[in-house]
Amino acid sequence: MTRILGISGSLRRDSHNTSLLRAAVEAAADSDVELELYDGLKEVPPYDEDDDVHPRVASVARLNAAIANADAVLFATPEYNASIPGHLKNAVDWISRPVATNMLRNKPVAVVGASTGAFGAAWAQAELRKVLAALGARVLDVELPVPHAHTRFEEGELIDEEIRAGLADALEALAEEVRQRERVKVVA
Ligand SMILES: Cc1cc2nc3c(=O)[nH]c(=O)nc-3n(C[C@H](O)[C@H](O)[C@H](O)COP(=O)(O)O)c2cc1C
């Protein structure tokens, strides 16, 4: 069983990106992937290096533990002004320390995203992939832009089968990366 942590970059209740991850949970149902959504991003305080001491503040410790306990992470991010939302970047900044041993280093990650605009948060996805790569995460070459997001969901339920298939592909790509790494570990 591959354990994947889902992190939505949107905090709002009816978020299309959170709905996208919920659809991914459904897509994982008949596979050997278990996808759990993280619900504590809003509690993470603004990064302040003076507060970056041990033990870490509880919300940050919980976030790091959730990542440590997962084999891989699937992010779904909206686009805010051609980039990723500030609170998501802030959370990644907390995760990024200490640099050499941060919880995302070498962790397989993939990024998908939904926006109400025509490009499906494509810039934000690219931006997040860049930031995650800088942390040393193993960023998969997966892209799933969901444009005009308000037309793809009905009462939070994904109604686009192509996107559902894309989610299943993203999960399988993460699971395959985890399996390959396990094989390398066994051989080594
Ligand atoms: C502050 C802000 C900035 C935004 N900037 C962009 C943008 O640059 N490009 C875009 O396609 N949509 C932009 N949007 C629209 C979002 O794509 C839309 O609100 C989307 O539904 C947010 O994701 P969510 O449904 O998961 O909350 C912006 C929305 C907000 C609130």
The ligand as an SDF file (V2000), in Angstrom:
LIG
                    3D

 31 33  0  0  0  0  0  0  0  0999 V2000
   -6.3850   36.3940   -4.8090 C   0  0  0  0  0  0  0  0  0  0  0  0
   -6.7800   35.6260   -6.0410 C   0  0  0  0  0  0  0  0  0  0  0  0
   -5.9680   35.6800   -7.1670 C   0  0  0  0  0  0  0  0  0  0  0  0
   -6.2980   34.9320   -8.3040 C   0  0  0  0  0  0  0  0  0  0  0  0
   -5.4570   34.9360   -9.3810 N   0  0  0  0  0  0  0  0  0  0  0  0
   -5.7010   34.0900  -10.4240 C   0  0  0  0  0  0  0  0  0  0  0  0
   -4.7540   33.9550  -11.4830 C   0  0  0  0  0  0  0  0  0  0  0  0
   -3.7230   34.5700  -11.5110 O   0  0  0  0  0  0  0  0  0  0  0  0
   -5.0440   33.0850  -12.4970 N   0  0  0  0  0  0  0  0  0  0  0  0
   -6.2060   32.3380  -12.4980 C   0  0  0  0  0  0  0  0  0  0  0  0
   -6.3990   31.5350  -13.4300 O   0  0  0  0  0  0  0  0  0  0  0  0
   -7.1170   32.4550  -11.5080 N   0  0  0  0  0  0  0  0  0  0  0  0
   -6.8960   33.3060  -10.4750 C   0  0  0  0  0  0  0  0  0  0  0  0
   -7.7870   33.4130   -9.4440 N   0  0  0  0  0  0  0  0  0  0  0  0
   -9.0560   32.6540   -9.5270 C   0  0  0  0  0  0  0  0  0  0  0  0
   -8.8860   31.2710   -8.9270 C   0  0  0  0  0  0  0  0  0  0  0  0
   -8.4170   30.4170   -9.9470 O   0  0  0  0  0  0  0  0  0  0  0  0
  -10.2380   30.7570   -8.4260 C   0  0  0  0  0  0  0  0  0  0  0  0
  -10.6910   31.5750   -7.3790 O   0  0  0  0  0  0  0  0  0  0  0  0
  -10.1320   29.3110   -7.9550 C   0  0  0  0  0  0  0  0  0  0  0  0
  -11.4360   28.8080   -7.8090 O   0  0  0  0  0  0  0  0  0  0  0  0
   -9.3670   29.2140   -6.6430 C   0  0  0  0  0  0  0  0  0  0  0  0
   -9.2010   27.8790   -6.2900 O   0  0  0  0  0  0  0  0  0  0  0  0
  -10.1580   27.1480   -5.2300 P   0  0  0  0  0  0  0  0  0  0  0  0
  -11.4900   26.9680   -5.8880 O   0  0  0  0  0  0  0  0  0  0  0  0
   -9.4810   25.8510   -4.9740 O   0  0  0  0  0  0  0  0  0  0  0  0
  -10.2780   28.0120   -4.0150 O   0  0  0  0  0  0  0  0  0  0  0  0
   -7.4940   34.1570   -8.3160 C   0  0  0  0  0  0  0  0  0  0  0  0
   -8.3080   34.1380   -7.1700 C   0  0  0  0  0  0  0  0  0  0  0  0
   -7.9550   34.8470   -6.0450 C   0  0  0  0  0  0  0  0  0  0  0  0
   -8.8450   34.7710   -4.8220 C   0  0  0  0  0  0  0  0  0  0  0  0
  1  2  1  0
  2  3  1  0
  2 30  2  0
  3  4  2  0
  4  5  1  0
  4 28  1  0
  5  6  2  0
  6  7  1  0
  6 13  1  0
  7  8  2  0
  7  9  1  0
  9 10  1  0
 10 11  2  0
 10 12  1  0
 12 13  2  0
 13 14  1  0
 14 15  1  0
 14 28  1  0
 15 16  1  0
 16 17  1  0
 16 18  1  0
 18 19  1  0
 18 20  1  0
 20 21  1  0
 20 22  1  0
 22 23  1  0
 23 24  1  0
 24 25  2  0
 24 26  1  0
 24 27  1  0
 28 29  2  0
 29 30  1  0
 30 31  1  0
M  END
$$$$
